């Protein structure tokens, strides 16, 4: 009985976390401020058909400094052309886009050239440069783009991100405060045309966005998500620039931590961006979360041990395994699964996800998988990322195990 009460107590903490996540999202994301997923996906149909969207007339209100968008490219992400095109239709006075690639043979290069041709009025540069300065392959790409940038603010944005025309105006607002060093965004997963993508987007639209909002809104923790990260260049140089993160896997986290140590504020905007994920396979889903687990273990150390407490489904299922299928453990598992499905559904409604109610009954299965994946970092410390193989050490520092490149 005592052991069951421990499991029930831990599961209750997880259920309370789900409620707090929903409250945090309602505080940080204004009602109806997020475009429906269908509108974001439909907004690119004109460009997908080979027609550029009408060139927006930038409004002149608000703080709008010129900035450089750094886009590291590697291979063909889902809807890559439409994702990149969304950055060319911004209602913003002055900005440049720099596409950076490592190899001439990368299929993303043709897409970048097509974008540049379609938007001749935009300042678009394409940099193809093989660099071996950093162990982190994404940082290698970013260094080449950074060296070509002209403006005092730069925005790191992944190639799977899609935005609406107000994105740049919204993310630059906090930078009017000179104490702000980094601004990043909450992230919503969209697409979900395969089981792997559905599970990934369910996770992004519940655990990830919910915990990010919870920790930044209620606990004021300075978190940084590298998918969308606006950086003040002067402050970035003060922390050592890319030299400070060249050999770490979690370059976004380290940039945020160094900025925070320098006294700069880290702001997570309530403006939600979109990560397009249509056709992720289950194998890719497993590999991604294995890598993320190893990353978090090496960054947070023993704090990683507390992660399962927020996974109420996994904790309740452990009670089934340890104590056997009794009326108490079955009831606890059913209650945890129901609270998770309903909580994730309500959170999804707030961010206007296109997932149907029935999809959220996969959330408990997803959480069981995530719970099992939690053990991976204790068994294996290596990662393969962008065809590079490394061992991850403390602080996410990388030790190369292979020089193979794909």
C-alpha positions as CSV (number, residue, x, y, z in Angstrom):
1,X,0.0,0.0,0.0
2,X,2.8,2.4,0.9
3,X,4.5,1.8,-2.5
4,X,1.3,2.4,-4.3
5,X,0.8,5.7,-2.4
6,X,4.3,6.8,-3.6
7,X,3.3,6.0,-7.2
8,X,0.0,7.8,-6.8
9,X,1.6,10.8,-5.3
10,X,4.2,11.1,-8.1
11,X,1.4,10.6,-10.8
12,X,-0.6,13.3,-9.1
13,X,2.3,15.7,-9.5
14,X,2.4,14.9,-13.2
15,X,-1.4,15.6,-13.5
16,X,-0.9,18.9,-11.6
17,X,1.9,19.8,-14.1
18,X,-0.5,19.3,-17.0
19,X,-3.0,21.7,-15.4
20,X,-0.2,24.3,-14.8
21,X,1.0,23.9,-18.4
22,X,-2.5,24.8,-19.6
23,X,-2.6,27.8,-17.3
24,X,0.8,29.0,-18.4
25,X,-0.2,28.8,-22.1
26,X,-3.3,30.8,-21.4
27,X,-1.2,33.5,-19.7
28,X,1.6,33.6,-22.3
29,X,-0.4,33.1,-25.5
30,X,-3.2,35.6,-26.1
31,X,-6.5,34.1,-27.2
32,X,-6.9,33.8,-31.0
33,X,-3.4,35.2,-31.4
34,X,-2.3,32.0,-33.3
35,X,-3.3,31.4,-36.8
36,X,-5.0,28.0,-37.4
37,X,-2.7,25.4,-38.7
38,X,-4.7,25.1,-41.9
39,X,-4.2,28.8,-42.6
40,X,-0.4,28.5,-42.1
41,X,-0.2,25.6,-44.5
42,X,-2.6,27.1,-47.0
43,X,-0.7,30.4,-47.0
44,X,2.1,28.9,-49.0
45,X,0.0,27.4,-51.8
46,X,0.6,30.4,-54.0
47,X,4.3,30.0,-53.8
48,X,4.1,26.2,-54.1
49,X,2.4,26.8,-57.5
50,X,5.3,29.0,-58.6
51,X,3.7,32.4,-57.8
52,X,5.2,34.8,-55.3
53,X,2.9,36.3,-52.7
54,X,2.2,40.0,-53.2
55,X,5.2,41.9,-51.9
56,X,4.1,43.3,-48.5
57,X,4.2,47.0,-47.8
58,X,6.0,47.3,-44.5
59,X,4.2,49.3,-41.8
60,X,6.3,51.9,-40.0
61,X,5.1,51.5,-36.4
62,X,7.2,50.1,-33.6
63,X,10.8,49.2,-33.0
64,X,12.1,47.6,-36.3
65,X,15.9,47.5,-36.5
66,X,17.5,46.0,-39.6
67,X,18.4,42.3,-39.0
68,X,20.0,39.3,-40.7
69,X,18.2,36.0,-40.9
70,X,20.7,33.1,-40.9
71,X,19.2,29.9,-42.4
72,X,21.5,26.8,-42.1
73,X,20.3,24.3,-44.7
74,X,21.0,20.5,-45.0
75,X,19.0,18.3,-47.2
76,X,15.3,18.6,-48.1
77,X,13.0,19.2,-45.1
78,X,9.3,18.8,-45.5
79,X,7.9,21.7,-47.5
80,X,11.3,23.4,-47.5
81,X,10.4,25.8,-50.4
82,X,7.3,27.0,-48.7
83,X,9.0,27.3,-45.3
84,X,11.8,29.5,-46.8
85,X,9.3,31.5,-48.8
86,X,7.4,32.5,-45.7
87,X,10.4,34.5,-44.6
88,X,10.4,36.5,-47.8
89,X,6.9,37.8,-47.2
90,X,7.5,39.6,-43.9
91,X,5.9,42.9,-43.1
92,X,9.2,44.4,-42.0
93,X,11.2,47.4,-43.3
94,X,14.7,46.0,-43.8
95,X,16.2,42.6,-43.4
96,X,18.5,40.1,-45.3
97,X,18.3,36.4,-45.6
98,X,21.4,34.3,-45.8
99,X,21.1,30.6,-46.8
100,X,24.2,28.6,-45.7
101,X,25.1,25.2,-46.9
102,X,28.2,23.0,-46.6
103,X,28.2,21.3,-50.1
104,X,27.4,22.3,-53.7
105,X,25.7,18.9,-54.1
106,X,23.2,19.5,-51.3
107,X,19.6,19.4,-52.9
108,X,18.6,22.3,-50.7
109,X,20.9,24.5,-52.8
110,X,18.5,24.4,-55.8
111,X,15.6,25.4,-53.5
112,X,17.6,28.3,-52.2
113,X,18.4,29.5,-55.7
114,X,14.7,29.2,-56.7
115,X,13.7,31.3,-53.7
116,X,16.3,34.0,-54.6
117,X,15.0,34.1,-58.2
118,X,11.4,34.3,-57.1
119,X,12.0,37.2,-54.7
120,X,14.5,39.5,-56.5
121,X,13.5,42.5,-54.3
122,X,14.7,40.8,-51.2
123,X,18.3,40.8,-49.9
124,X,19.0,37.1,-50.3
125,X,22.5,35.7,-50.2
126,X,23.6,32.1,-50.6
127,X,26.8,30.9,-48.9
128,X,28.3,27.5,-49.8
129,X,31.4,26.9,-47.7
130,X,32.9,23.7,-46.2
131,X,34.2,24.7,-42.8
132,X,35.9,22.5,-40.2
133,X,36.1,25.1,-37.5
134,X,33.4,23.6,-35.3
135,X,32.5,20.0,-34.3
136,X,28.9,21.0,-34.3
137,X,27.9,20.9,-38.0
138,X,25.1,23.4,-37.6
139,X,27.5,25.9,-36.0
140,X,29.8,25.4,-39.0
141,X,27.0,26.4,-41.3
142,X,26.0,29.3,-39.0
143,X,29.6,30.7,-38.9
144,X,29.6,31.1,-42.7
145,X,26.3,32.9,-42.6
146,X,27.3,35.0,-39.7
147,X,30.5,36.2,-41.4
148,X,28.3,37.4,-44.3
149,X,25.7,39.2,-42.2
150,X,25.5,43.0,-42.2
151,X,23.1,44.1,-39.5
152,X,23.4,44.5,-35.7
153,X,20.8,41.8,-34.9
154,X,20.8,38.3,-36.3
155,X,18.1,35.6,-36.3
156,X,18.9,31.9,-36.3
157,X,16.0,30.0,-37.8
158,X,15.8,26.3,-38.7
159,X,14.8,25.2,-42.2
160,X,11.6,23.5,-41.0
161,X,10.2,26.7,-39.5
162,X,7.2,28.5,-41.2
163,X,5.9,31.8,-40.1
164,X,3.3,34.4,-41.0
165,X,4.1,38.0,-42.2
166,X,4.1,39.5,-38.6
167,X,6.8,37.2,-37.3
168,X,9.8,39.6,-37.5
169,X,7.8,42.5,-36.0
170,X,6.7,40.4,-33.1
171,X,10.1,38.8,-32.3
172,X,12.0,42.1,-32.4
173,X,9.6,43.9,-29.9
174,X,11.5,42.8,-26.8
175,X,14.8,44.0,-28.3
176,X,13.8,47.6,-27.7
177,X,15.0,47.0,-24.2
178,X,18.8,47.2,-24.4
179,X,19.1,44.6,-21.6
180,X,17.6,41.9,-23.7
181,X,20.2,39.7,-25.4
182,X,18.1,36.9,-26.9
183,X,14.5,36.5,-27.9
184,X,13.1,33.1,-28.9
185,X,9.6,31.6,-29.5
186,X,7.1,29.0,-28.4
187,X,6.9,26.3,-31.0
188,X,3.9,24.5,-32.5
189,X,4.3,21.3,-34.6
190,X,2.2,21.2,-37.8
191,X,1.7,18.6,-40.6
192,X,1.3,15.1,-39.1
193,X,0.8,12.9,-42.1
194,X,2.6,9.9,-40.7
195,X,2.5,8.2,-37.3
196,X,6.0,9.4,-36.4
197,X,5.1,13.0,-37.3
198,X,1.8,12.8,-35.4
199,X,3.6,11.6,-32.2
200,X,6.3,14.2,-32.6
201,X,3.8,17.1,-33.1
202,X,1.7,15.8,-30.2
203,X,4.8,16.0,-28.0
204,X,5.8,19.5,-29.3
205,X,2.2,20.7,-28.8
206,X,1.9,19.5,-25.2
207,X,5.0,18.6,-23.2
208,X,7.5,20.9,-25.0
209,X,5.4,24.0,-25.5
210,X,3.6,23.5,-22.2
211,X,6.8,23.1,-20.1
212,X,8.5,26.0,-21.9
213,X,5.6,28.3,-21.1
214,X,5.4,27.0,-17.5
215,X,9.1,27.5,-16.8
216,X,9.4,30.9,-18.5
217,X,6.0,32.4,-17.3
218,X,5.7,31.2,-13.7
219,X,9.3,30.4,-12.8
220,X,11.0,33.0,-14.9
221,X,13.7,30.6,-16.1
222,X,15.8,31.8,-19.1
223,X,15.2,29.1,-21.7
224,X,16.4,29.2,-25.3
225,X,15.0,27.2,-28.2
226,X,17.3,27.3,-31.2
227,X,14.6,26.9,-33.9
228,X,13.9,30.6,-33.7
229,X,16.5,32.8,-31.9
230,X,17.0,36.5,-32.3
231,X,20.3,37.7,-31.0
232,X,21.9,41.1,-30.3
233,X,25.2,40.9,-32.2
234,X,27.1,43.2,-29.7
235,X,26.1,41.0,-26.8
236,X,26.9,37.9,-28.7
237,X,30.4,39.1,-29.4
238,X,30.9,39.8,-25.7
239,X,30.3,36.2,-24.8
240,X,32.8,35.0,-27.4
241,X,30.6,34.5,-30.5
242,X,30.5,31.1,-32.1
243,X,33.9,30.3,-30.7
244,X,32.2,29.8,-27.4
245,X,29.8,27.1,-28.7
246,X,31.7,25.5,-31.6
247,X,32.2,22.2,-29.9
248,X,28.9,21.8,-28.0
249,X,25.8,20.1,-29.3
250,X,23.3,22.4,-27.4
251,X,24.6,25.6,-28.9
252,X,21.3,27.4,-28.2
253,X,21.3,26.5,-24.5
254,X,24.9,27.5,-24.0
255,X,24.3,30.9,-25.8
256,X,21.4,31.5,-23.5
257,X,23.4,30.5,-20.4
258,X,26.4,32.7,-21.3
259,X,24.1,35.7,-22.1
260,X,22.4,35.2,-18.8
261,X,25.7,35.1,-16.9
262,X,26.6,38.4,-18.6
263,X,23.5,40.0,-17.2
264,X,21.5,40.0,-20.4
265,X,17.8,39.1,-20.3
266,X,16.4,36.0,-22.2
267,X,12.9,36.5,-23.4
268,X,10.5,33.8,-24.7
269,X,7.9,35.5,-26.8
270,X,4.3,34.4,-26.7
271,X,4.2,34.6,-30.5
272,X,4.0,31.0,-31.6
273,X,6.0,29.8,-34.6
274,X,5.4,26.6,-36.6
275,X,7.7,23.6,-37.2
276,X,6.6,21.7,-40.2
277,X,6.8,17.9,-39.8
278,X,4.8,15.8,-42.3
279,X,6.5,12.5,-42.9
280,X,8.8,11.6,-39.9
281,X,9.3,7.9,-39.6
282,X,9.1,6.1,-36.2
283,X,12.8,5.4,-36.5
284,X,13.5,9.1,-36.8
285,X,11.2,9.7,-33.9
286,X,13.1,7.3,-31.7
287,X,16.5,8.6,-32.8
288,X,15.5,12.3,-32.2
289,X,14.3,11.6,-28.7
290,X,17.3,9.4,-27.8
291,X,19.5,12.3,-28.9
292,X,17.4,14.9,-26.9
293,X,17.6,12.6,-23.8
294,X,21.3,12.3,-24.0
295,X,21.6,16.1,-24.5
296,X,19.4,16.9,-21.5
297,X,21.3,14.4,-19.3
298,X,24.6,16.0,-20.1
299,X,23.3,19.6,-19.6
300,X,21.2,19.2,-16.5
301,X,23.0,16.4,-14.7
302,X,21.0,15.0,-11.8
303,X,18.1,17.3,-12.5
304,X,17.4,14.9,-15.4
305,X,16.4,12.3,-12.8
306,X,13.3,14.3,-12.0
307,X,11.9,14.4,-15.6
308,X,9.7,11.3,-15.3
309,X,7.8,13.0,-12.5
310,X,6.1,15.2,-15.1
311,X,5.2,12.1,-17.1
312,X,2.1,10.9,-15.2
313,X,1.3,8.2,-17.7
314,X,4.7,6.6,-17.4
315,X,4.7,6.8,-13.6
316,X,1.3,5.2,-13.4
317,X,2.3,2.4,-15.8
318,X,5.4,1.7,-13.7
319,X,3.0,1.0,-10.8
320,X,1.3,-1.6,-13.0
321,X,4.7,-3.2,-13.7
322,X,6.0,-3.1,-10.2
323,X,2.8,-3.9,-8.2
324,X,0.9,-5.8,-10.9
325,X,-2.6,-5.1,-12.4
326,X,-4.7,-4.4,-9.3
327,X,-7.8,-2.3,-9.2
328,X,-5.8,0.5,-7.7
329,X,-3.0,0.5,-10.3
330,X,-5.4,0.1,-13.2
331,X,-7.6,3.0,-12.0
332,X,-4.5,5.2,-11.5
333,X,-3.2,4.4,-15.0
334,X,-6.7,5.0,-16.5
335,X,-7.0,8.3,-14.7
336,X,-3.5,9.5,-15.7
337,X,-4.2,8.6,-19.3
338,X,-7.5,10.4,-19.3
339,X,-6.1,13.6,-17.7
340,X,-3.2,13.5,-20.2
341,X,-5.4,13.2,-23.2
342,X,-7.9,15.9,-22.1
343,X,-5.1,18.2,-20.9
344,X,-3.2,17.9,-24.2
345,X,-6.4,18.4,-26.1
346,X,-7.2,21.7,-24.3
347,X,-3.7,22.9,-24.7
348,X,-3.9,22.1,-28.4
349,X,-7.1,24.0,-28.8
350,X,-5.4,27.1,-27.3
351,X,-2.6,27.0,-29.9
352,X,-5.1,26.1,-32.6
353,X,-3.6,22.8,-33.5
354,X,-5.3,20.8,-36.3
355,X,-5.2,17.5,-34.4
356,X,-8.6,15.9,-33.9
357,X,-9.8,14.9,-30.5
358,X,-9.2,11.2,-31.3
359,X,-5.5,11.9,-32.0
360,X,-5.0,12.8,-28.3
361,X,-5.8,9.3,-27.2
362,X,-2.4,8.5,-28.7
363,X,-0.8,10.9,-26.2
364,X,-0.6,8.2,-23.4
365,X,1.1,5.8,-25.8
366,X,3.5,8.6,-26.8
367,X,4.3,9.3,-23.2
368,X,5.1,5.7,-22.5
369,X,7.5,5.7,-25.4
370,X,9.1,8.9,-24.1
371,X,9.3,7.4,-20.7
372,X,11.2,4.3,-21.9
373,X,13.5,6.5,-24.0
374,X,14.4,8.4,-20.8
375,X,16.7,5.4,-19.9
376,X,18.7,5.6,-23.1
377,X,21.3,8.2,-21.9
378,X,22.4,5.8,-19.2
379,X,23.2,3.1,-21.8
380,X,24.7,5.1,-24.6
381,X,26.5,8.4,-24.8
382,X,27.0,8.7,-28.6
383,X,24.9,10.6,-31.2
384,X,24.9,10.8,-34.9
385,X,23.8,14.2,-36.1
386,X,23.9,15.4,-39.7
387,X,26.0,12.4,-40.6
388,X,28.6,13.1,-37.9
389,X,29.1,10.8,-35.0
390,X,30.1,12.0,-31.5
391,X,30.3,11.1,-27.9
392,X,28.5,13.7,-25.7
393,X,30.3,14.7,-22.5
394,X,29.4,17.1,-19.7
395,X,27.8,20.4,-20.8
396,X,27.0,18.7,-24.2
397,X,30.6,19.1,-25.4
398,X,31.4,16.8,-28.3
399,X,34.1,14.3,-28.9
400,X,34.3,13.2,-32.5
401,X,34.2,9.4,-33.1
402,X,34.1,9.5,-36.9
403,X,34.9,12.0,-39.7
404,X,32.3,10.5,-42.0
405,X,30.1,13.0,-43.8
406,X,26.9,12.4,-45.7
